[in-house]
Amino acid sequence: MSPKQDLPPWPFVPSGRTVEIARSEGCFLYTKDGHAILDASGGAIVANIGHGRQEVVEAVARSMAEKNYIVPPFATDDRLGLVERLQKKWLPKHLPRVHLSSGGSEAVDVALRLARLYHVNRGEPSRYKIIGRDISYHGTTVACLSVSGHDSRRAGLEPMWNQVPLAPTPYPLRHHERGGGDCGGACAQALEEIIIAEGPETVAAVIGEPIIGSSGGAIVPPDNYWPKVQEICKRYGLLLIADEVMTGFGRTGKRFGSEHWDIKADIMVSGKGLTAGYAPLVGVYATDEIVDVLVENNQSLMFYTYGGQSSACAASNAVLDIMEREKLVDRVQEMAPVLERHLNRLAQHPHVAEIRGRGFLWSLEIVKDRETLERFAPEDNITNRIVGAGMANGAFFYPGGTGPVRDIITLGPPYIIAEEEIDQMVTILETSIDQALAKAH
Ligand SMILES: Cc1ncc(COP(=O)(O)O)c(C=O)c1O
């Protein structure tokens, strides 16, 4: 059968015009015809150390020339070097065990399996439910979507998983739409009510992003929320899984987002910043206790063929060398107020409801009316219009939002961004919002 449409070769399901990038350097992408695009979101909040760092390229080439593929259970110098470095310099001390996957979804899937297998092997096989939250994204495998509160990515797939309810994610800007009051306390209490309704003896774990990524637009929860969730998990014998795929490795101004509160997840997943886009590698980090239970019961955890690819570990070692040498987590912390100050130029914009975030992860929520917080209609397609205008004006902003959170523009620039580039980024953002909204009116 001949195709109904004349489809471009990429991507799989095309939508709009495909942009072709020829090369990338520092904070910029360059199209084939030489048009420069400021990578305001580091792609999908990934390119933390900037583009074109030759020492990473050389480390990958060296590793690949030595050994192209070594099955994951075997050790290599790159794998051992990375695990030791993570244990010594990066991971919270209570999470020393490292599993390596090649993507965030794969890694979250490991975390879900791990939580289940831990309970099975310690003699509580009734615990299998994982409770996610209603504004969240944990990846795109069927299992990951089953715990994600991302309506558009879940749509059509819902019958494929167990129907475990999602707990409310704190969303302070619109908490009044849920009755108002203590946002963090109410959301933690609602989680507890779900656990009780489901039967605590059937629940294995709770999963959440410490600070929501682009699905909710960098929502920072109230300070009382995570400590209460941790306490509830402990009380009912559940594991707490922190999904730090986006927030890990300095993005929010600390090594990991959970460090903003006094919480200790039992399992943490973190990756984008582990290789900053130079290779596919994401880690799952667990306590000794969890792994002890598996070892005692002879329980294996199947690897992914490309998990912990040795050259990806070499890339990660080189990326973390740069992060450590250039003190980039400290830089994020120091420069965050500068980024915030520039973004605040938009604080009085009639269509900006809120500018929120932490460190170098920031989002703007765009609304029709900032007094009433009325949203634009989905058909107005505001997010895509702004992102499209941004591209035409020379910057890539990350589109986000889902369900009740509409029209989110996220910024997650490389940690090396200069103040002049921040200024340029915010100027382009302002122009792009105005152009997109002028067309929408
Ligand atoms: C918090 C979080 N978890 C999981 C994922 C899925 O990662 P991947 O796209 O590498 O599968 C993402 C991706 O953006 C994410 O932000």
Ligand as a Chemical Component Dictionary entry (heavy atoms), coordinates in Angstrom:
data_LIG
# 
_chem_comp.id                   LIG 
_chem_comp.type                 NON-POLYMER 
_chem_comp.pdbx_formal_charge   0 
_chem_comp.three_letter_code    LIG 
# 
loop_
_chem_comp_atom.comp_id 
_chem_comp_atom.atom_id 
_chem_comp_atom.alt_atom_id 
_chem_comp_atom.type_symbol 
_chem_comp_atom.charge 
_chem_comp_atom.model_Cartn_x 
_chem_comp_atom.model_Cartn_y 
_chem_comp_atom.model_Cartn_z 
_chem_comp_atom.pdbx_ordinal 
LIG C1 C1 C 0 12.061 12.447 35.875 1  
LIG C2 C2 C 0 12.240 11.610 34.644 2  
LIG N1 N1 N 0 12.173 10.272 34.734 3  
LIG C3 C3 C 0 12.320 9.479  33.656 4  
LIG C4 C4 C 0 12.551 10.012 32.404 5  
LIG C5 C5 C 0 12.714 9.107  31.216 6  
LIG O1 O1 O 0 14.012 9.126  30.739 7  
LIG P1 P1 P 0 14.339 8.647  29.253 8  
LIG O2 O2 O 0 13.715 9.625  28.325 9  
LIG O3 O3 O 0 15.850 8.675  29.216 10 
LIG O4 O4 O 0 13.814 7.279  29.083 11 
LIG C6 C6 C 0 12.632 11.405 32.262 12 
LIG C7 C7 C 0 12.853 12.007 30.950 13 
LIG O5 O5 O 0 12.738 13.185 30.760 14 
LIG C8 C8 C 0 12.465 12.228 33.410 15 
LIG O6 O6 O 0 12.539 13.556 33.344 16 
# 
loop_
_chem_comp_bond.comp_id 
_chem_comp_bond.atom_id_1 
_chem_comp_bond.atom_id_2 
_chem_comp_bond.value_order 
_chem_comp_bond.pdbx_ordinal 
LIG C1 C2 SING 1  
LIG C2 N1 SING 2  
LIG C2 C8 DOUB 3  
LIG N1 C3 DOUB 4  
LIG C3 C4 SING 5  
LIG C4 C5 SING 6  
LIG C4 C6 DOUB 7  
LIG C5 O1 SING 8  
LIG O1 P1 SING 9  
LIG P1 O2 DOUB 10 
LIG P1 O3 SING 11 
LIG P1 O4 SING 12 
LIG C6 C7 SING 13 
LIG C6 C8 SING 14 
LIG C7 O5 DOUB 15 
LIG C8 O6 SING 16 
# 
